């Protein structure tokens, strides 16, 4: 039984293949699906309970923070993606 579903939508940045960084995952109590569109990326999280939903959302957000950090370093060093 699914407790809840959460969707995180972000603006897609050029040159980043989100689905290869944040993989489709199936955990014991939740799952994460990634759908890349022309201008956005959608992360769909389904979970059996609130704790699993929060943990999976946090996992996605942590990986997005890593991507954001890499982009900031590239900008500081003058690397163009």
Secondary structure per residue as TSV (DSSP state, phi and psi in degrees):
chain	resnum	aa	ss	phi	psi
A	1	X	-	360.0	132.5
A	2	X	-	-88.0	125.3
A	3	X	-	-73.7	-47.6
A	4	X	E	-164.0	165.3
A	5	X	E	-129.9	134.2
A	6	X	E	-124.2	144.1
A	7	X	E	-124.0	129.7
A	8	X	E	-112.3	124.9
A	9	X	E	-120.4	129.2
A	10	X	E	-127.7	160.3
A	11	X	E	-74.0	131.1
A	12	X	-	-77.0	134.1
A	13	X	-	-99.8	139.7
A	14	X	T	-61.3	141.8
A	15	X	T	84.5	-0.7
A	16	X	-	-110.8	125.7
A	17	X	-	-98.7	89.0
A	18	X	H	-59.4	-38.7
A	19	X	H	-68.5	-19.2
A	20	X	H	-89.7	-19.5
A	21	X	H	-87.1	-48.4
A	22	X	S	-107.5	97.8
A	23	X	-	-75.8	155.4
A	24	X	-	-61.6	126.6
A	25	X	E	-130.6	144.8
A	26	X	E	-126.2	114.7
A	27	X	-	-101.0	178.9
A	28	X	S	-61.8	-40.2
A	29	X	S	-119.3	5.0
A	30	X	E	-157.1	168.1
A	31	X	E	-144.1	150.6
A	32	X	E	-125.3	128.5
A	33	X	E	-119.6	141.2
A	34	X	E	-116.5	130.2
A	35	X	E	-128.9	114.3
A	36	X	E	-92.3	129.5
A	37	X	-	-113.3	-179.2
A	38	X	S	-58.6	-49.1
A	39	X	S	-115.7	3.3
A	40	X	E	-148.0	166.5
A	41	X	E	-128.5	130.8
A	42	X	E	-112.8	132.4
A	43	X	E	-113.5	120.4
A	44	X	E	-108.6	121.8
A	45	X	E	-116.4	124.8
A	46	X	E	-118.8	136.9
A	47	X	E	-143.0	156.2
A	48	X	S	-83.0	-20.2
A	49	X	S	-153.8	168.8
A	50	X	H	-63.2	-37.7
A	51	X	H	-64.9	-43.6
A	52	X	H	-66.8	-37.4
A	53	X	H	-63.3	-45.7
A	54	X	H	-65.5	-43.1
A	55	X	H	-62.4	-42.5
A	56	X	H	-69.4	-39.4
A	57	X	H	-62.3	-42.1
A	58	X	H	-62.7	-37.3
A	59	X	H	-62.3	-43.7
A	60	X	H	-64.0	-47.0
A	61	X	H	-63.1	-37.4
A	62	X	H	-62.1	-43.3
A	63	X	H	-68.5	-34.3
A	64	X	H	-66.5	-34.9
A	65	X	H	-65.2	-37.1
A	66	X	H	-63.9	-45.7
A	67	X	H	-59.6	-44.9
A	68	X	H	-61.6	-41.8
A	69	X	H	-63.7	-40.9
A	70	X	H	-64.0	-41.5
A	71	X	H	-61.8	-39.7
A	72	X	H	-65.1	-40.8
A	73	X	H	-64.8	-41.7
A	74	X	H	-60.7	-41.9
A	75	X	H	-64.6	-41.0
A	76	X	H	-65.3	-35.6
A	77	X	H	-86.7	-4.4
A	78	X	T	79.3	17.6
A	79	X	-	-82.4	128.8
A	80	X	-	-100.6	127.2
A	81	X	-	-79.5	360.0
